[in-house]
Amino acid sequence: MSRLRWLIIELGRRLWVRATLFAVAGILTAVAGIALAPLIPADWSGRIGAASIGNVLQILASSMLAVATFSLATRVSAYAAASSATTPRVA
């Protein structure tokens, strides 16, 4: 395995790299939306109202809150289990 391939695999395992890639993808999507806005017919805005977009965003926010709450609870539980199962040792 080449060193470059190994480096790419190792970077792919890091959480911050994945989060950064998703953030960059989101920014590129927003820029693409701005660039492609003139190509979208004007009557579509009447069909897709702001209320329906608001509903979709509300559902997305609720599910993200549930995932974040579950992740935090899992992390706190793992920390509590690890701290109660071990004792501090001085070398």
C-alpha positions as protocol buffer text, in pm:
chain_id: "A"
residue {
  index: 1
  type: MET
  ca { x: 0 y: 0 z: 0 }
}
residue {
  index: 2
  type: SER
  ca { x: 141 y: 335 z: -95 }
}
residue {
  index: 3
  type: ARG
  ca { x: 203 y: 600 z: 166 }
}
residue {
  index: 4
  type: LEU
  ca { x: -47 y: 837 z: 2 }
}
residue {
  index: 5
  type: ARG
  ca { x: -323 y: 577 z: 10 }
}
residue {
  index: 6
  type: TRP
  ca { x: -245 y: 497 z: 373 }
}
residue {
  index: 7
  type: LEU
  ca { x: -258 y: 868 z: 459 }
}
residue {
  index: 8
  type: ILE
  ca { x: -597 y: 909 z: 288 }
}
residue {
  index: 9
  type: ILE
  ca { x: -736 y: 608 z: 475 }
}
residue {
  index: 10
  type: GLU
  ca { x: -605 y: 737 z: 807 }
}
residue {
  index: 11
  type: LEU
  ca { x: -749 y: 1083 z: 745 }
}
residue {
  index: 12
  type: GLY
  ca { x: -1082 y: 926 z: 651 }
}
residue {
  index: 13
  type: ARG
  ca { x: -1101 y: 767 z: 994 }
}
residue {
  index: 14
  type: ARG
  ca { x: -1074 y: 1100 z: 1173 }
}
residue {
  index: 15
  type: LEU
  ca { x: -1403 y: 1255 z: 1277 }
}
residue {
  index: 16
  type: TRP
  ca { x: -1301 y: 1614 z: 1204 }
}
residue {
  index: 17
  type: VAL
  ca { x: -1217 y: 1527 z: 845 }
}
residue {
  index: 18
  type: ARG
  ca { x: -1561 y: 1382 z: 783 }
}
residue {
  index: 19
  type: ALA
  ca { x: -1731 y: 1677 z: 951 }
}
residue {
  index: 20
  type: THR
  ca { x: -1524 y: 1918 z: 743 }
}
residue {
  index: 21
  type: LEU
  ca { x: -1611 y: 1735 z: 422 }
}
residue {
  index: 22
  type: PHE
  ca { x: -1982 y: 1753 z: 506 }
}
residue {
  index: 23
  type: ALA
  ca { x: -1949 y: 2125 z: 584 }
}
residue {
  index: 24
  type: VAL
  ca { x: -1771 y: 2189 z: 254 }
}
residue {
  index: 25
  type: ALA
  ca { x: -2037 y: 1987 z: 71 }
}
residue {
  index: 26
  type: GLY
  ca { x: -2307 y: 2199 z: 236 }
}
residue {
  index: 27
  type: ILE
  ca { x: -2137 y: 2522 z: 134 }
}
residue {
  index: 28
  type: LEU
  ca { x: -2092 y: 2396 z: -223 }
}
residue {
  index: 29
  type: THR
  ca { x: -2459 y: 2298 z: -235 }
}
residue {
  index: 30
  type: ALA
  ca { x: -2564 y: 2645 z: -119 }
}
residue {
  index: 31
  type: VAL
  ca { x: -2341 y: 2810 z: -379 }
}
residue {
  index: 32
  type: ALA
  ca { x: -2476 y: 2577 z: -648 }
}
residue {
  index: 33
  type: GLY
  ca { x: -2830 y: 2673 z: -544 }
}
residue {
  index: 34
  type: ILE
  ca { x: -2749 y: 3040 z: -585 }
}
residue {
  index: 35
  type: ALA
  ca { x: -2583 y: 2979 z: -921 }
}
residue {
  index: 36
  type: LEU
  ca { x: -2869 y: 2762 z: -1051 }
}
residue {
  index: 37
  type: ALA
  ca { x: -3151 y: 2984 z: -918 }
}
residue {
  index: 38
  type: PRO
  ca { x: -3212 y: 3156 z: -1255 }
}
residue {
  index: 39
  type: LEU
  ca { x: -3277 y: 2816 z: -1415 }
}
residue {
  index: 40
  type: ILE
  ca { x: -3566 y: 2730 z: -1181 }
}
residue {
  index: 41
  type: PRO
  ca { x: -3911 y: 2833 z: -1312 }
}
residue {
  index: 42
  type: ALA
  ca { x: -4082 y: 3110 z: -1115 }
}
residue {
  index: 43
  type: ASP
  ca { x: -4411 y: 2920 z: -1079 }
}
residue {
  index: 44
  type: TRP
  ca { x: -4239 y: 2653 z: -869 }
}
residue {
  index: 45
  type: SER
  ca { x: -4223 y: 2892 z: -576 }
}
residue {
  index: 46
  type: GLY
  ca { x: -4603 y: 2898 z: -575 }
}
residue {
  index: 47
  type: ARG
  ca { x: -4621 y: 2519 z: -571 }
}
residue {
  index: 48
  type: ILE
  ca { x: -4357 y: 2482 z: -302 }
}
residue {
  index: 49
  type: GLY
  ca { x: -4461 y: 2732 z: -39 }
}
residue {
  index: 50
  type: ALA
  ca { x: -4261 y: 2860 z: 253 }
}
residue {
  index: 51
  type: ALA
  ca { x: -4488 y: 2667 z: 489 }
}
residue {
  index: 52
  type: SER
  ca { x: -4392 y: 2331 z: 338 }
}
residue {
  index: 53
  type: ILE
  ca { x: -4023 y: 2419 z: 357 }
}
residue {
  index: 54
  type: GLY
  ca { x: -4074 y: 2523 z: 718 }
}
residue {
  index: 55
  type: ASN
  ca { x: -4233 y: 2185 z: 793 }
}
residue {
  index: 56
  type: VAL
  ca { x: -3942 y: 1998 z: 638 }
}
residue {
  index: 57
  type: LEU
  ca { x: -3692 y: 2206 z: 836 }
}
residue {
  index: 58
  type: GLN
  ca { x: -3890 y: 2147 z: 1157 }
}
residue {
  index: 59
  type: ILE
  ca { x: -3880 y: 1770 z: 1103 }
}
residue {
  index: 60
  type: LEU
  ca { x: -3508 y: 1785 z: 1027 }
}
residue {
  index: 61
  type: ALA
  ca { x: -3436 y: 1992 z: 1338 }
}
residue {
  index: 62
  type: SER
  ca { x: -3638 y: 1758 z: 1559 }
}
residue {
  index: 63
  type: SER
  ca { x: -3457 y: 1450 z: 1434 }
}
residue {
  index: 64
  type: MET
  ca { x: -3119 y: 1620 z: 1472 }
}
residue {
  index: 65
  type: LEU
  ca { x: -3207 y: 1712 z: 1830 }
}
residue {
  index: 66
  type: ALA
  ca { x: -3300 y: 1351 z: 1903 }
}
residue {
  index: 67
  type: VAL
  ca { x: -2971 y: 1225 z: 1759 }
}
residue {
  index: 68
  type: ALA
  ca { x: -2767 y: 1484 z: 1951 }
}
residue {
  index: 69
  type: THR
  ca { x: -2946 y: 1400 z: 2276 }
}
residue {
  index: 70
  type: PHE
  ca { x: -2891 y: 1027 z: 2226 }
}
residue {
  index: 71
  type: SER
  ca { x: -2524 y: 1082 z: 2143 }
}
residue {
  index: 72
  type: LEU
  ca { x: -2469 y: 1296 z: 2451 }
}
residue {
  index: 73
  type: ALA
  ca { x: -2647 y: 1048 z: 2676 }
}
residue {
  index: 74
  type: THR
  ca { x: -2437 y: 763 z: 2536 }
}
residue {
  index: 75
  type: ARG
  ca { x: -2116 y: 958 z: 2586 }
}
residue {
  index: 76
  type: VAL
  ca { x: -2203 y: 1053 z: 2945 }
}
residue {
  index: 77
  type: SER
  ca { x: -2299 y: 693 z: 3020 }
}
residue {
  index: 78
  type: ALA
  ca { x: -1972 y: 561 z: 2878 }
}
residue {
  index: 79
  type: TYR
  ca { x: -1773 y: 820 z: 3075 }
}
residue {
  index: 80
  type: ALA
  ca { x: -1957 y: 731 z: 3396 }
}
residue {
  index: 81
  type: ALA
  ca { x: -1899 y: 360 z: 3341 }
}
residue {
  index: 82
  type: ALA
  ca { x: -1530 y: 411 z: 3267 }
}
residue {
  index: 83
  type: SER
  ca { x: -1473 y: 639 z: 3565 }
}
residue {
  index: 84
  type: SER
  ca { x: -1651 y: 410 z: 3810 }
}
residue {
  index: 85
  type: ALA
  ca { x: -1474 y: 96 z: 3687 }
}
residue {
  index: 86
  type: THR
  ca { x: -1122 y: 234 z: 3719 }
}
residue {
  index: 87
  type: THR
  ca { x: -921 y: 407 z: 3986 }
}
residue {
  index: 88
  type: PRO
  ca { x: -659 y: 672 z: 3937 }
}
residue {
  index: 89
  type: ARG
  ca { x: -308 y: 536 z: 3961 }
}
residue {
  index: 90
  type: VAL
  ca { x: 8 y: 730 z: 4023 }
}
residue {
  index: 91
  type: ALA
  ca { x: 322 y: 595 z: 3863 }
}
